[in-house]
Amino acid sequence: MALNVAAPAGTRVGNDILATLLASQYRHLLPKLEHVALKHGEIIYRADQDIDEVYFPEDAVVAMVDTMADRSTVEVGVIGHEGIVGINIFLGGAITPDKAVVQLPGGAYRMKAKDLRKELRFGSPLQRLLLEYTRTFIAVISQSVACSQHHSTEQRLARWLLTMSDYAGSRDLVMDHKSIAAMLGVRRVGVTETAGELQATGLIRYRRGRISVIDKRRLGKKACECYGFIKRQYRALHGALRPLLPS
């Protein structure tokens, strides 16, 4: 359902960037935003695709995925309520090098890329916010790449489950081993074995495509330092936006 300029003054938006702008009375954006429901596993972009629309997730979570020549995959960044999917438009590009896949279903605001380009002129408030977000996201991508090279499957699986649980606001996740393996860039059997070990020690429970985080504190001790690093990056970003966010 598309929002329009007649939306109530108290309209709540679950995306941090948009919420900051709306709190600043930057309401001429409203007619350009369409609220959409993203489904689990939905592919928003394929690699090397033109970006016609960008997305500002609310409770949806989207993973940016690189595909190698041998068709293996690895997640290079996750985008939730703090950011925007389609950041290449902000950087002056028109094509995405990565595939964007919905990991957690939920709502998002969609905006035409041409409308975003217009908003980025002349040092607009949106341009300044996206610059702050881009700095953070680049740091997160760099950490994610290092993580894929230097940390064990157990460490990375623990990090991934904790991250998804944080975004979902729940200990229960609808997620199978095949999709997790694709995100981590490891063999499915490796995820199955590692998940079995985590389940045996009472940290998670897995059944029929559903994973429940049972002991978040102990699972955090299994995770690599990337989990804490990424959380700190987004906490700092939120802190920079907080003075403008609705109370």
C-alpha positions in Angstrom: 0.0 0.0 0.0 1.5 3.3 -1.0 1.8 6.0 1.5 0.8 9.5 0.5 1.3 13.0 1.7 -2.0 12.8 3.7 -0.6 10.2 6.0 -1.2 11.0 9.7 1.5 13.2 11.3 2.2 10.4 13.7 2.9 7.8 11.1 5.4 5.3 12.5 8.1 4.0 10.2 10.3 1.0 11.3 13.3 1.9 9.2 15.9 4.1 11.0 16.9 6.2 8.0 13.3 7.0 7.0 12.2 7.5 10.6 15.0 10.1 11.1 13.9 12.0 8.0 10.2 11.9 8.9 11.1 13.2 12.3 12.8 16.1 10.6 9.5 16.9 8.7 11.0 15.6 5.5 7.6 14.5 4.5 7.7 15.1 0.8 9.3 11.6 0.6 6.0 10.0 1.6 4.3 9.9 -1.8 7.5 8.2 -3.2 7.4 5.3 -0.8 5.4 2.1 -1.3 5.1 -0.3 1.6 5.7 -3.9 0.5 5.8 -7.3 2.2 8.9 -9.3 1.4 8.8 -13.1 1.6 11.4 -15.5 2.9 13.8 -16.5 0.1 12.6 -13.8 -2.3 15.3 -12.5 -4.6 15.2 -8.8 -4.8 18.1 -8.4 -7.1 20.2 -10.8 -9.1 23.9 -10.2 -9.6 24.7 -7.7 -12.4 21.0 -6.5 -12.5 20.0 -2.9 -13.0 18.7 -1.4 -9.8 15.3 0.1 -10.6 14.1 0.2 -7.0 15.7 0.5 -3.6 14.3 -0.9 -0.3 14.3 0.4 3.2 13.6 -2.7 5.4 11.5 -2.5 8.6 11.3 -6.0 10.1 12.5 -7.7 6.9 16.1 -8.7 6.7 18.0 -9.0 3.4 21.4 -10.7 2.8 23.8 -9.6 0.0 25.3 -12.7 -1.5 28.4 -13.2 -3.7 28.4 -16.1 -6.1 31.7 -17.6 -7.2 32.6 -19.2 -10.6 32.0 -22.7 -9.1 28.5 -21.5 -8.1 29.4 -21.5 -4.4 28.0 -18.6 -2.4 28.8 -16.5 0.6 27.0 -13.7 2.4 28.9 -10.4 2.5 26.5 -8.3 4.4 23.1 -8.3 6.0 20.6 -5.3 5.9 17.8 -4.8 8.2 15.9 -1.8 9.8 19.1 0.2 10.0 19.7 0.5 6.3 18.9 0.4 2.6 19.1 -2.3 0.0 20.4 -0.9 -3.3 23.2 1.3 -1.8 25.0 1.3 -5.2 22.6 4.0 -6.4 23.9 6.2 -3.6 27.4 5.5 -4.7 26.7 6.5 -8.3 26.2 3.0 -9.7 23.2 1.5 -11.5 24.0 -2.2 -11.3 24.3 -4.5 -8.3 27.3 -6.9 -8.2 25.6 -9.1 -5.6 22.4 -11.0 -5.3 20.0 -9.8 -2.6 17.9 -12.5 -0.9 15.3 -12.0 1.9 16.4 -14.0 5.0 13.6 -12.9 7.3 10.2 -12.0 5.9 8.5 -8.7 6.8 7.8 -5.2 5.7 9.9 -2.7 3.8 9.5 0.6 2.0 10.2 0.5 -1.7 11.3 3.6 -3.7 12.1 4.0 -7.4 15.8 4.5 -8.0 15.2 7.5 -10.1 13.4 9.2 -7.2 16.3 8.4 -4.9 18.8 9.9 -7.3 16.8 13.2 -7.3 16.8 13.2 -3.5 20.6 12.8 -3.4 21.3 16.2 -5.1 22.5 19.3 -3.3 23.5 17.7 0.0 20.0 16.7 1.1 19.4 15.3 4.6 18.9 11.9 3.0 22.3 12.1 1.3 24.0 12.8 4.6 22.2 10.0 6.4 23.1 7.5 3.6 26.7 8.6 3.8 26.8 7.8 7.5 25.1 4.4 6.9 27.4 3.6 4.0 30.5 4.1 6.1 29.1 1.7 8.6 28.0 -0.9 6.0 31.5 -0.9 4.4 33.0 -1.7 7.8 30.5 -4.5 8.2 31.2 -5.9 4.8 35.0 -5.9 5.4 34.5 -7.7 8.7 32.2 -10.3 7.1 34.7 -11.1 4.4 37.5 -11.5 7.0 35.1 -13.7 9.1 34.5 -16.0 6.1 38.3 -16.5 5.7 39.5 -16.9 9.3 36.7 -18.3 11.5 35.4 -21.8 12.0 32.0 -23.0 10.9 30.9 -23.2 14.5 31.9 -19.6 15.2 30.2 -18.3 12.1 27.1 -20.3 12.5 26.7 -19.0 16.1 27.2 -15.5 14.8 24.6 -15.9 12.1 22.0 -17.4 14.4 22.5 -14.7 17.0 22.3 -12.0 14.3 19.1 -13.4 12.8 17.6 -13.8 16.3 18.4 -10.2 17.1 16.7 -8.9 14.0 13.7 -11.2 14.4 13.3 -10.2 18.1 12.7 -13.9 18.7 14.5 -17.1 19.6 12.6 -19.0 16.9 13.8 -18.8 13.2 12.4 -20.4 10.1 15.6 -21.4 8.4 17.0 -24.7 7.0 20.5 -26.0 6.8 20.8 -25.5 3.0 20.0 -21.8 3.1 22.4 -21.3 6.1 25.2 -23.1 4.3 24.7 -20.9 1.2 25.0 -17.8 3.4 28.1 -19.0 5.2 29.8 -20.4 2.1 30.3 -23.8 3.5 29.0 -27.3 2.7 25.5 -28.2 4.0 26.9 -31.2 5.8 29.2 -28.9 7.8 26.2 -26.9 9.0 24.3 -30.0 9.8 27.1 -31.4 11.9 27.8 -28.1 13.7 24.1 -27.5 14.4 23.9 -31.0 15.8 26.8 -30.3 18.2 25.1 -27.0 19.3 21.9 -28.8 19.8 23.5 -31.6 21.8 25.0 -29.0 24.2 21.6 -27.3 24.7 22.4 -24.1 22.9 19.8 -24.4 20.0 17.0 -26.7 19.0 16.4 -27.7 15.4 13.4 -29.4 13.9 11.8 -29.4 10.4 13.3 -26.1 9.1 12.9 -24.3 12.4 15.8 -23.3 14.6 15.3 -22.1 18.2 18.0 -20.3 20.1 17.8 -21.8 23.6 20.8 -20.2 25.4 21.8 -16.9 23.8 24.5 -16.2 26.4 26.3 -19.4 25.9 25.8 -19.3 22.1 27.5 -15.9 22.2 30.6 -17.4 23.7 30.7 -19.7 20.7 30.4 -16.9 18.2 33.5 -15.1 16.7 34.3 -11.6 17.7 32.6 -10.4 14.4 29.2 -10.6 16.2 30.2 -8.0 18.8 32.1 -5.9 16.3 29.1 -5.6 13.9 26.7 -4.9 16.8 28.9 -2.1 18.0 29.0 -0.6 14.5 25.3 -0.5 14.2 24.9 0.7 17.8 27.2 3.7 17.0 25.2 4.4 13.8 21.9 4.3 15.8 23.4 6.6 18.3 24.3 9.1 15.6 20.7 9.0 14.4 19.0 8.9 17.8 18.7 12.6 18.4 16.4 12.9 15.4 14.5 9.6 15.9 10.9 9.8 17.1 10.6 9.2 20.9 
